[in-house]
C-alpha cells in the first residue's frame, strides 16, 4: 500500500520524531489480510495452517487466527502460544516428524491429536504417548531447488520406506489419516507439488489395501514464496490441477503449512547507520563500510540461517550518484556482515536504511548478542480494518468476514493504529521480543 500511507511513510514519521535510535519493524496487518484473501481466491480447496516457526509474533498469529487460519506447530511452546489465544485444537497440526515424548503428551492432553511421523521409532513413541492420535505420514518430495531444502532431514522415501511404515502402523493399530510432504522452504519449482500430490494418492490407495480406512487428509506443506514481488498464481494452478486429477471426486480435506507466504512481506525493517569507515581501495572508486544497529545476530540471522539475500534502501531518496559500500551489524564480530557489497548514494551517521520483506525466519531466531536489542514490532493497521479485527481479539471461534474488506486509506488521518492515534502514527501495540 504505497502513497500517503505505507510502511515507509510510517517509518519516516517515526524517525522524524527524533526519539528513535534502535532498529524497529513496521508490520502491516493489511498485507496479511490481503494475502489470506489471495490464498482463498486462488486455492479455495486448500486450507492454510500457518507455520508458527516462521514468525511467532503474536500480532501475526492473532491476525491469521482471526481470519480463520489453522496452525502448524512444531513444539509444546508453539502449541501453547496458539492455544492460549483461544484456538481450538482441531485447528492445529503438530507437524514435526521427530517429537519429544513430553511434547506429544502435552499436545494430547490439550486435544491436539493430528501429528506427523516419518520413522518407526516415532510410531512406537506415539503408540505409547498418544495411541489414539490421527497420524499423517510425511514423505520426501524435494523441489529441484529451494532456499532451505528440508528433505535431507525429514520425509520417508515414498516408494520404499512409506509402505513399510504404513504396514507397521496398521499392525500397531494406529490411526493413519493422511499424507504430508514439504517441498523445501522457498521452493523454486512449482511442478514439485504435482509430484507430491500424485505420490500421496498412491499412498492413499496403498493405505486402503492395508485396512487404513480413515485416510482423508492431504497436507501439501509449505514452500510458497512470500516476498512482495512473488506471485502465487502459477503454483496455485499446478496444485489445483493436481488435486483435481488425483483427489477430484474424493472426500479428502486438503491443508497446507505456509510460513513465508504470510510473514515475509508484512514486515519492513528500519535500521540506523551509527558509524562508517572509508576504505582505500587503491582505485578511484572508494568503498564505504556502514555500521547499522541490527546485524546477523539480530534480524539478519536470516542471511546465515535462511540463506536470504537482503536489499538495503535509503529511507530518504537521493539523486546523488551511488557508490560502492558494505553494510555491517553492530556486534564486534567479523562475521556480522549484512551485505558484502552494494551500491548506495552516500549516507551519513544517523541515516536510516529500510529492508523490505523481512518477516520470515528473522525475529524468532534473533538474539541480543553483545547487548544490542532485538527490534520491536510496531503495528500498522487501517482504522476500518482494525475496527473489525479488534473485536476478534481475544479470539473466539468466529471467522472474520473477508467480503467488503476496507481498502487502504487515502489520507494520513485515516491511517490509524490500534491505539487510534490519528496524527503521526506511532503504532501500538508493540510486541517485545
Ligand atoms: N511446515 C514444516 C513442517 C516446516 O518445517 C516449515 C519450514 O521449515 C514450514 C511448514 C513452513 O515452510 P515455508 O515457510 O517455506 O512455507
Boltz pocket constraint, residues with backbone or C-beta under 6 A from the ligand:
constraints:
  - pocket:
      binder: B
      contacts: [[A, 51], [A, 54], [A, 72], [A, 95], [A, 96], [A, 150], [A, 182], [A, 184], [A, 185], [A, 186], [A, 187], [A, 221], [A, 222], [A, 223], [A, 224], [A, 257], [A, 258], [A, 259], [A, 260], [A, 261]]
      max_distance: 6.0
